[in-house]
Amino acid sequence: MVIQPKIRGFICTNAHPVGCAEHVKEQIDYVKNAGPVANGPKNVLVIGASTGYGLASRITAAFGSGAKTLGIFFEKEPTESKTASAGWYNTAAFEQAANAAGLWNKHINGDAFTDELKAQAIDIIRSEMGKIDLVVYSLAAPRRKDPVSGEIFSSVLKPIGQSYTARTLNTSKREIEEVSVEPANDDEIHQTVKVMGGEDWERWLGQLNAAGVLADNCQTVAYTYIGKELTWPIYGKATIGKAKEDLDRAAAAITAQLADKKGKAYVASLKALVTQASSAIPIMPLYISLLYRVMKEEGTHEGCIEQINGLFRQGLYSDAPVMDDAGRLRMDGKELSAHIQQAVKELWGQVTTDTIDTLTDYKGYHNEFLRLFGFGYAHVDYDADVSPLVPLANIAP
């Protein structure tokens, strides 16, 4: 079939297998060109491994450290008439490259929140990998079923305490407009923490530890975004922020739990980027478009693979990691520097629908959004007839 992007709101409903392979190849090449990660991991579990920061983590572990990687994700398989989701094609491209390089890799496609999937992962680790020395937790999901109570929790993107009105970039209409969001109630805050907080991360590590499949001196990391004043009302000091605060609680609990192994849990704060998750958050498309313009002009812009490659080399496997007072690994310093934030604030107040192209990097934002789904690569023929049926040979049954 001929595969062209089908965009609805903030999501693309299809993906291009050849473009996704190019997206993965770019990241693999970047890590290879950076050379080996000194004292990097050897057996890695990535929970949320098929897109964004999770995919970049798997690529960095495999091609920077030669690690065996088990990837967990929840992706749509292809059919003869419909494409797979981008994460499926990303994983197929990763698998092909890893196989060619002689790197062990396997995947589980399913709900990472369930205890059944956790048990399946533990069986594979025990029988095929050896003890895990790094667990990356990079899940982004709108809802979660509690494995004990069976209750289903749903997350919301809302401020706390008072309603919030701000400018945003409507990517469907390509217009600057105002968005107003009512404050979350206590139940919505609670549900968002249950979905996006640290409870499932903590449960994963608890079960891995109890099964005896974690190595001495193992590390685990979960990803967060902190931001500054412009994004705090809808992100940092909002329902998502409350959930992310719970990651700090979970990190301390996991570290205590792994004390006998001298294991350590970290929260890593990363840069704002175009991801499937960030595209859904009010104001973030405008903020990111402005941020991209400012940081690209300064020459300090980084994407997912640059951030995660840096995290491995300057954070997780560094003798002198950059950390804040709360013990978080920080890779967002360039974004949050005073002069970058001031430049974004000034443009924020100036931009109109008529000046989107001159005052923001909307083109860069949109191109990066398309690339998440395998579109927008100049040397990929999007008029060519391609098969959507790309298999995953190393997927667990």
Disulfide bonds with the S-S distance in Angstrom:
none
